[in-house]
Amino acid sequence: MLPPELPPLPALTRAEAELIDRYLEAVDLLGRVNPALSGDTYRGLRAAQALVGKAIALRDALTLMHGRGESELHSATLARALRVLDGERRTARVTLPPESGS
């Protein structure tokens, strides 16, 4: 049996798609650095080092949008794109996990 088909991505400009991609890359790395989650320091260090480059790419994506006159973020459309790309699960790794009862 095949998994259910994902909804299609909403129509995005090339710059908006770049913004979403760079944002999710940075979020993935922040999730690996999150000290509230288990992991080792070396893994967190490597993620933090890579985050510098991803932050620059994220800045560049926003600079490109601004330079093209895309001065407004269409949050509803961008949120739909993030959901299709598993953004809820990916961003959950950046937050604090629920407090355990122990």
C-alpha positions as CSV (number, residue, x, y, z in Angstrom):
1,M,0.0,0.0,0.0
2,L,1.3,3.4,-0.9
3,P,1.5,6.3,1.6
4,P,-1.1,9.0,1.2
5,E,-0.2,11.6,-1.3
6,L,0.9,14.9,0.1
7,P,-1.0,18.0,-0.8
8,P,0.7,20.1,-3.5
9,L,2.9,23.0,-2.5
10,P,1.2,26.4,-2.9
11,A,2.4,28.6,-5.7
12,L,5.6,30.3,-4.5
13,T,8.0,32.7,-6.2
14,R,11.5,31.4,-6.6
15,A,12.6,33.7,-3.8
16,E,9.9,32.5,-1.5
17,A,10.8,28.8,-2.2
18,E,14.4,29.7,-1.5
19,L,13.4,31.3,1.8
20,I,11.4,28.3,2.9
21,D,14.3,25.9,2.0
22,R,16.9,28.0,3.8
23,Y,14.6,28.4,6.8
24,L,14.0,24.7,7.2
25,E,17.7,24.0,6.8
26,A,18.5,26.4,9.7
27,V,15.7,24.9,11.8
28,D,17.0,21.4,11.3
29,L,20.4,22.5,12.5
30,L,18.9,24.4,15.5
31,G,17.1,21.2,16.4
32,R,20.4,19.3,16.4
33,V,21.9,21.9,18.7
34,N,18.9,22.0,21.1
35,P,20.4,21.3,24.6
36,A,17.1,20.1,25.9
37,L,17.3,17.1,23.6
38,S,19.6,14.1,24.0
39,G,22.8,14.1,21.9
40,D,26.5,14.6,22.2
41,T,28.4,17.9,22.2
42,Y,30.3,17.0,19.0
43,R,27.1,16.6,17.1
44,G,25.9,20.0,18.5
45,L,29.2,21.6,17.7
46,R,29.1,20.4,14.1
47,A,25.5,21.6,13.7
48,A,26.4,25.0,15.2
49,Q,29.3,25.4,12.8
50,A,27.0,24.6,9.8
51,L,24.4,26.9,11.1
52,V,26.6,29.9,10.4
53,G,26.5,29.2,6.6
54,K,22.8,28.4,6.7
55,A,22.1,31.7,8.5
56,I,24.0,33.6,5.7
57,A,22.0,31.7,3.1
58,L,18.7,32.6,4.9
59,R,19.8,36.2,5.0
60,D,20.7,36.2,1.3
61,A,17.2,34.7,0.5
62,L,15.5,37.5,2.3
63,T,17.8,40.1,0.8
64,L,16.9,38.8,-2.7
65,M,13.2,39.0,-1.9
66,H,13.6,42.5,-0.6
67,G,15.7,43.5,-3.6
68,R,13.0,42.2,-6.0
69,G,10.4,44.3,-4.3
70,E,8.8,41.4,-2.4
71,S,8.4,43.5,0.7
72,E,5.6,41.4,2.3
73,L,5.7,37.8,3.6
74,H,2.5,36.1,2.7
75,S,2.4,34.1,6.0
76,A,-0.7,31.9,5.2
77,T,0.9,30.7,1.9
78,L,4.3,30.2,3.4
79,A,2.8,28.4,6.4
80,R,1.0,26.0,4.0
81,A,4.3,25.3,2.3
82,L,6.0,24.7,5.6
83,R,3.3,22.2,6.6
84,V,3.6,20.3,3.3
85,L,7.4,20.1,3.9
86,D,7.0,18.6,7.4
87,G,7.7,22.0,9.0
88,E,5.7,21.2,12.1
89,R,7.8,18.1,13.0
90,R,11.0,19.9,12.1
91,T,10.3,23.0,14.1
92,A,9.2,20.9,17.1
93,R,12.8,19.9,17.7
94,V,13.7,23.5,18.4
95,T,11.3,23.9,21.3
96,L,11.4,22.4,24.8
97,P,10.1,18.9,25.1
98,P,7.2,18.4,27.5
99,E,8.2,18.1,31.1
100,S,8.4,14.5,32.3
101,G,6.6,13.4,35.4
102,S,9.8,12.1,37.1
